[in-house]
């Protein structure tokens, strides 16, 4: 029987072990999509406690605590740091077979050297040990990233952002931090009156052409700071039912608070995303599309504490036809650049894997959000292997708000090496360690390095 979380964790064969330990384990990390706060990186923030760095903002943990019936005061409320940590420790034993159990103990080991299992019995001692370490100079935000050999982080940033922290940080460290252009609020205009909000009140937007000019101006600014990626969080792509809608009039109507019909909204989203895709192509950016989430399902909780608090689910929208339309419309005018497609519904794995193969330089992205766990990663890589080229895969990203989440790259690399090693042991692929070692190194690091060219 293997020991939990030992050196051979998730590695079932000798070949798997050799691939991980000899080829993949020590490579740097390029985390090309996360939700870290740029100011905290630039200022080299020191955290007051393990609760602040580990629980605040982590909706994965919040969901598990709510599932156990923990009162909200101990999750996002006013309870003390220790009270919140104690409730998380109460929750952890119930997360067996959930990836949170693996991530929790992997993070305690990798950052703090703690091999005890977190539970109500060990909560106080682990809380104190972690807090002791977090007061050391090397446990700042930059120090935590350095511990995991992080080379690049790409944050997620709104078009109106000043990017002052990216600009101030540039050249100050071996760590590279780049912004990512995320224009979701300009896409989802049905949700609020954002186009008429105070954040862009200093720019006169009265119609669709004005909006495009504004977004182009912001893309130019992002590009000048070193941005190389855009990102969209969408339920699905759009294939409009009409092409006779006046977009200038539509935007003017929405700015005045008018109602947008479903057909108008679909046409607007399709056209705006197309125009943005052209802008990304002309800058040489990589466009990312995270597809099929139903967000903020618990509206009462969202109204109380805000959006993105763990009340999101996998969607079941139809994807193939509208995604094909979107990509093909850009390709027809030779403006389809490097693109990464991420699906949230595992039932879409093969759809996304085959869609990526229809066009040049399109990548089927890593298992995302609810799927970035052992079973989800294996299924995503198997679909890519069967329908495309696993060897060119860009590998893992954290998609996380936590500075302690980077052992997820190790988790991914172990799973990758185990998949390949198992195939070798079954005689399904040759045991050519030069070939296989190069493959896992490329997926773990070099493919992303060469694709993004940071």
Secondary structure, DSSP 8 states (H G I E B T S, - for coil): ---TTSTTTT--SHHHHHHIIIIITTS-EEE-S----HHHHHTT---S-HHHHHTTT-HHHHHHHHHTT--GGGTTSS--HHHHHHHHHHHHGGGTTSHHHHHHHHHHHHHH---S--STTTHHHHHHHHHHHHTSGGGSHHHHHHHTTEEEEE--B-TT---HHHHHHTTSSSSEEE-EE--HHHH-TTSS-GGGSGGGTTS---SHHHHHHHHHHHHHHHHHTT--EEEEEES-----S-S---HHHHHHHHHTT----HHHHHHHHHHHHHHHHHHHHHHT-EEEEEE-EE----HHHHHHH-SSSS--EE-----HHHHHHHHHHHHHTT---SEEEEESSGGGHHHHHHHHTTSTTEEE----GGG-SHHHHHHHHHHHHHHS-GGG--------S-TT-THHHHHHHHHHHHHHHHHHHTTSS---HHHHHHHHHIIIIIHHHHHH--
